[in-house]
Amino acid sequence: MGDMARWLKVSLPFVSAVENGKKKIPNNWYQKIVDHYHLDNETSKELKRSIEEAQSMLKLNLQFANDTQMGDAYHHESGESRRPTPGENKLIQKVLAFWAEKGGRLC
């Protein structure tokens, strides 16, 4: 990872944050990675698709969200024109509790 940080001319913590999904992949990294690793056409296209997908994702940490905030997040992400039902909110709460119990994060 240190070598990658050097040839990308960024800090090691920044590379780590990108690898862990805490930071988005900078646009100029695509060509640098293709050139550095001499990626073939198919692998380059796969990398490009992956970068585009990662850059278009919206990550929400709902661990401390109230019911209204969770409903707004659900409405936005699902594209549905309704708020989640009380049963759906309970399911969301169970998922959040499970992840918190396991030490995970939802972002």
Secondary structure as GFF3:
##gff-version 3
##sequence-region A 1 107
A	DSSP	alpha_helix	2	8	.	.	.	ID=ss1
A	DSSP	alpha_helix	12	19	.	.	.	ID=ss2
A	DSSP	alpha_helix	29	37	.	.	.	ID=ss3
A	DSSP	alpha_helix	41	56	.	.	.	ID=ss4
A	DSSP	alpha_helix	67	78	.	.	.	ID=ss5
A	DSSP	alpha_helix	86	101	.	.	.	ID=ss6
###
